[in-house]
Amino acid sequence: MIVSVAVLATLAFIGWIIFRGVKEKSIKAHFISYGVAVIAGIFTYAYFLSLDLAQLVKIIVSIFLGIILIILAALYQRRRSIRT
């Protein structure tokens, strides 16, 4: 059921873009990127809900580990650029 909601959200977004194009209103880039991000979030949520608990815990731990590594790399790069 969740996947069908995600597919319907995708079709609604595509329909909205076509509707705006037919009415000759401008379609700005940030509308498209925001819509794609929302649809990706819906699909990700649907995917996570279809997992069993053990896989879900592994994925959440790996996401948090990735966030920590990105923050550490950003801090390292900031310190290195200040010294140079």
N, C-alpha and C positions, 0 to 999 in steps of 0.2 A: 504494500500500500504506500509506503514512504517513497519508493522509487517512482511510483505513478505520480505522486505529488510533485516530485522533482522534475519529471518530464513535463507535466502540465505547467509548472513555473517557467520552464525553458520555452515552451510554446507560447505562453502568455508574453514573455519578454520579446520574442521574435515578432509576435503579432503587434505589440506596442511599437516596435521600431518601424514596421511596415506602415502602421496607421499614421505615425508621425511623418513618414516619408510621403504618403499619399496626400496628407493635408498641407504638404510643402512647408512644414515647420523645420527649423534647423535641428539637426541631431549632433549634439556636441560630443566630443571624445570622452569627457568625464561621465556622461550618461551611460555610454557603452561600457566603459571600464567598471563603473559601479554595478551595472546590471550583471556583467560577467562574474564579478566578485560575489555578488549575492547568489547567483546560480551555482557557482562553485561551492559556496558554503552550504547550500541546500543539499547538493550531491554528497558532500563530505559528511554532513549530518546523517543522511540516509545510509551511507556506507557504514558509519560507526554504529548505528543502531542495529545493523544486520550482523555485527560481529558477536562472537561469544565473549565472555568477560575476560578470559586470559589474554586473548589477542588484543582486546581493547586496552588493557593495562600496559602491555608491551608498547603499543603505539603511543599512548599518552606519555610514557616514560621517555621514549625516543624523541617525541616532540619537545618535551621539556629539556632534554639533554641538548638538542639542537639549538634551542633558544639560549641556553647558557653558553654554549660554544660561540654563537654569533655575538653575544654581548661581550664575551672575553676577547674575541678577535677585534671588535670595534674599540674596546678600551686599549688594547695593545697598539692598534694602528693610531689612535689618537695620541698616546704617549710618544710614539715614535715620530709622528709628524710635528709635535711640539718641540722635540729635541733638535730636529733638523732645521 
